[in-house]
Amino acid sequence: MPYRLFYADGSAAMGVRVILEEVGETYELIETEIGAGMPRAPELLAVNPNGWVPVLLWEHGAIYECGAIVTFLCDRYPEFRLAPAANDTDRGVFLQWLFFFSSSLQTAYQMTYHTDRFCESTADHDSVQHRSGRRLHELWQVVDNAIGNREWMLGQKFSAADIYLFMLTTCYCGSTELSTNAVPS
Ligand SMILES: N[C@@H](CCC(=O)N[C@@H](CS)C(=O)NCC(=O)O)C(=O)O
């Protein structure tokens, strides 16, 4: 059975799509709506109660969370060397970036694009949104400092962490504005 991917243009699902392309697997995109305030498709909610993309369907069920899907695919196709193997000295740092991207940066993007979710009342909205912009700036600075003069996140070695980073720097999570616009200079 080919993979099926819950997908929205400009979303985090693009990173998973790139990996499916890299490993040359056939897949079907299930285009879905993720805009703020828009209802989520029941088919999406059935496999991810959070209503987020990506969700990857494969012959044994559904997987959500970018970091999990990326690790799953890299480990499933080790011949493409998209991730350090479990006993490789770079494995820990590879996982560190995936978890950091997912838990810190993507959460800050959700605060920016789905601000209401983080507010008790509408009076909090502007304050939370402003703080999320500054938070993005702080978090991107951490990534920027870590990269320094390196070519890739792991130094000389290209990996799926770079694909994930490419996705994060270009996705806009269903908003009509590019994500870079959310980061104050
Ligand atoms: N932690 C999740 C975050 C995924 C996420 O934020 N996806 C965005 C698209 S870039 C989304 O579906 N947003 C819709 C929403 O938050 O309701 C992951 O790593 O998969």
The ligand as a MOL file (V3000), in Angstrom:
LIG
                    3D

  0  0  0     0  0            999 V3000
M  V30 BEGIN CTAB
M  V30 COUNTS 20 19 0 0 0
M  V30 BEGIN ATOM
M  V30 1 N 3.8300 19.2630 16.8580 0
M  V30 2 C 3.1660 19.0810 15.5950 0
M  V30 3 C 2.8350 20.4370 15.0240 0
M  V30 4 C 2.2360 20.3570 13.6530 0
M  V30 5 C 1.6490 21.6800 13.2300 0
M  V30 6 O 1.7270 22.6990 13.9390 0
M  V30 7 N 1.0530 21.6900 12.0460 0
M  V30 8 C 0.3850 22.8680 11.5780 0
M  V30 9 C 0.7270 23.1110 10.1190 0
M  V30 10 S 2.3550 23.7990 9.9330 0
M  V30 11 C -1.1080 22.6410 11.6580 0
M  V30 12 O -1.6040 21.6050 11.2750 0
M  V30 13 N -1.7960 23.6480 12.1720 0
M  V30 14 C -3.2040 23.6040 12.3020 0
M  V30 15 C -3.6120 23.8460 13.7300 0
M  V30 16 O -2.7500 24.1020 14.5890 0
M  V30 17 O -4.8100 23.7960 13.9890 0
M  V30 18 C 4.0430 18.2910 14.6560 0
M  V30 19 O 5.2580 18.2920 14.8530 0
M  V30 20 O 3.5150 17.6120 13.7660 0
M  V30 END ATOM
M  V30 BEGIN BOND
M  V30 1 1 1 2
M  V30 2 1 2 3
M  V30 3 1 2 18
M  V30 4 1 3 4
M  V30 5 1 4 5
M  V30 6 2 5 6
M  V30 7 1 5 7
M  V30 8 1 7 8
M  V30 9 1 8 9
M  V30 10 1 8 11
M  V30 11 1 9 10
M  V30 12 2 11 12
M  V30 13 1 11 13
M  V30 14 1 13 14
M  V30 15 1 14 15
M  V30 16 2 15 16
M  V30 17 1 15 17
M  V30 18 2 18 19
M  V30 19 1 18 20
M  V30 END BOND
M  V30 END CTAB
M  END
